[in-house]
């Protein structure tokens, strides 16, 4: 659910950005009915996820998560890195303020919602209505978002409160995110 990072890494191509978001809603083999440009974006989304899973900084961040939340470390770190990307947006995307970038993404997703998986529609509508992309700057938003994810689980108590790990080792996660985001940008640009 790290929408901001995937949209940023997808680059300027609209189809790639649509696919970057669709990647969270398309499971298994890519459906043949998926438009080629969106399929390419889904493929990039999956490649970035695989890259993250093996990246030393991402692994280090997962290891920072201890206790009962450890099994959710991958989801947590995805969200934490969206926070650091948003909080330091001018460092990573100096050509445009975060609010402008977010507004363009919401407009793109709304204009092309008919090209995206149907189950994406309600999530993307909430994303735009509540400006998730810009709000990721705030730690409280990340904590809240992770608690909302917990509410959708069969056993939410195992996940509740996991966002507090970000506050517990903020500097460590920030350093890991900086290393990862720099490498992920180079990785995405080469694809």
C-alpha positions, 0 to 999 in steps of 0.5 A: 500500500505504499502508493506514493513510492510506486507512483514516484518510481513509475516516472512521467508515463501515465500508463506506468503510473496507473500500473504502479497503483494497479499493482496492489490490486492485480494478483497472479498472472497479468490478465490479458485484458489489461492494457499494455501500458498498465501491464508494464506499470504492474510489472515495474511495481512487482519488480520494485517489490522484489527489489525491496525484499532483497535490498539490505536497507529494507531488510535492516528496517524489517529487522528493526521491527521486533516483537509481535509486529515482526510478521507485519514488518514488510507492510510496516516498512513500506508505509514508513518509507512512504512517510520519509519520501513525503516528509523529504519530498523536496530532496527526492522530487525537487521539480514539483511540490508534493501537493502538486504531484499528489493532485496530478496523481488523483486527477490521473487516477480519476480520469482513468478509473475505468482502466483500473481493476474494479476493486481499486475504485473505492480505495482510490476514491478514499485516497483522493478524498483524504489526500493520502499522498500528502498526508503521509508526511505526518507520522500520525497519519502512518500510525492511523493508516496502519491501524486501519489496515489492522481493522481489516484483518481477522486478528487485528490485535496482532497488528494494532499499534505497529505504527509506533515502531516508527516513532521508536527508531525514527532515525534508524528507519530514516537512514534506511529509507534514504539508502533504499530510495536512492537505490530504488530510483536508480533501479526503476530508471534502468527498467 
